[in-house]
């Protein structure tokens, strides 16, 4: 039977792009699978060229505890290195979108032994973990206490875990985005095949969105004690 590991992604700035091209760098409204697998690879100390099939096999769900505010930066870069490893000497400009003050609980469902390894490495990561971009660091610990839900699917785990951010006054629902096998659901092109320089490739996956009444959840009274 599969189990579920819950992790916290919380910070002043997060960016989870799936369609970034040329001068415009987008962000989804919640973490992408490619971004989360990359974060786990950093914790495990896996190089970009190493296999990631075991991590990709984990199903992913996201609970949006705080939606965050969509913002953008205008940046100028000289000598930028492209994905294929080439260098451009000309100055390049870009508009980069990010989420401000967002909070997510991410569920990874799959093999319990693999999840135990991931949970252990998140407590003592090999490399620094980031929220979509290297400069966007977590403001709270990524691992949470007692966050391995044995024999529990990701939806059940997300519904039973208390909120880790105080809800906004206008908020009536909590949004869940769950990986699905149904091709009729929304498609996201964020399943990584490889992160190797010049060979980065992604495949589509399907997700479904569910709105849950906010009164269904309790709230941590002291979030720092739950870290």
Order of alpha helices (4+ residues) and beta strands (2+ residues): beta-beta-alpha-alpha-beta-beta-beta-beta-beta-alpha-beta-alpha-beta-beta-beta
